């Protein structure tokens, strides 16, 4: 984190730093559910092997986010906006 701040401080203003990791397992599980609901429409284009691998990928990533083994950050930089940038969540 400090390396990102150091590398950017001479050119940009760090306006916001947000960790999506705590919510991202929910996103992945929603994708998992929607993918499987859509499978009847997708099955002619993708193999059953692909379906198993993609389900495994989504669930494994969701588990890693839930366990906080991986994280997803969004960093918002600007060149300096008068008054700063307001971020609404």
Helices and strands as residue ranges (DSSP letters): H 2-8, E 13-19, H 21-37, H 39-42, H 48-66, E 73-78
